[in-house]
C-alpha cells in the first residue's frame, strides 16, 4: 500500500498525528505482516510568511494572530502540550520559535530521493517541538540531515539553491486538488483520505479497508441454479480424486 501524508514541520497536530498513524499502522501489520507499506511525506506550509530568523515565540505569535496577547497564546500552547503528552511527546512549544519551513521541506524531498525521508521527518519534528531548535537555520538543517545519513555536501548544495521548490509547489497543488484545507492529511492508495490527527483505531480500520479492497474475495456463482452443480455451487469438473459424473 502507498500512503501519502501532507504535513508541516511546525504543525503541532502533525507530530501527534504521526504518532497515532504509526500506532494504527503497527496494529494493522500485526494482522497482515506480509503487507508492504510505502510512506511518502508531502509538503504543506501553514505559515509561508514566517521568517527565517525567528522573532516571536509561538505563544506571542498566537496571541497576535488570534488576540488576547501572550497570555492567551500561552493558554493555547498549554492545551496543545497536554494533548501531545497523551501520545508520549513532551512538547516545549512554549519555548519554540516561529520559523519558516520551506528549506526543511526541500531537504525532505532530497531525503526521499536518498531513502531516508521518514528518518529526517522525525528528526525535524523532534528538533522543533522537543528541542526548540530553529528549523529554518541552515546549520541546524545540515546537522540533522547529516545525522540521518544525507551527504553533507549535497545538503549544502540544495540549501544554497532553490532545488525541489517545484516539488513543494506540486505537493501543495495536489493537496488542494484532494480538497485538503489543513494538515495532517493522509491519502491511502489514492482512494481513502483521512483528515486530521485521528485516533489510531481509525487509521487501522482505514488500512484494513484499503487492504481488503486491493484483494477482493472471490464470489462464487451458480449456487442454487438447477444444473449439475452441487450444494456448494460446484459444477461438473475433474479433481485429484477423479471426475464428477
C-alpha angles and dihedrals in degrees: 000000000000118000122188120192124194113202145136126235093232095047108111094200090052093065091045089047090051091056093047092047091050090052091049092048092049090053090049093050091052087067096035108034089160092063118113111214125189118194121199123186114217128200126253127162117208093180110023090166093061114123125250089224107057116234106164134044116235091254091053092047093049091047090054095043099047101022133246098091128246093323092060090043090052091053089057090048092051092054092049093048089052091052091049092050089060087064093047094259115132100205120197091193093142088068097039120113127228103255139179113242105193095103092046089053091050089054090050089059090050089050090051089057090050098044102249104093097122091051092052092046091055091046092051094048092047092047092054104037103029103031102027094230123161105251090194092062111102092212091056092045093049092050094048092047091051091049092058094046107268116143108257095218092049090048091053091049092054094046091050092054139042093252114152092017088119090053090055091051091048090053092050092049091050091051089053090049089054090051095247111160097172144013151294092048122169127198119190119200089337089284111077125054125196116191120204136357095313124182117280090246092062091053090051092050092049092048090049090052093048090048092051092047091053090052107039118193117248113253113214116220128196099053110137094015114130098244132100090291115128125229091281094055093256112146131197108318145138125245141166090287094052138269128315112244 
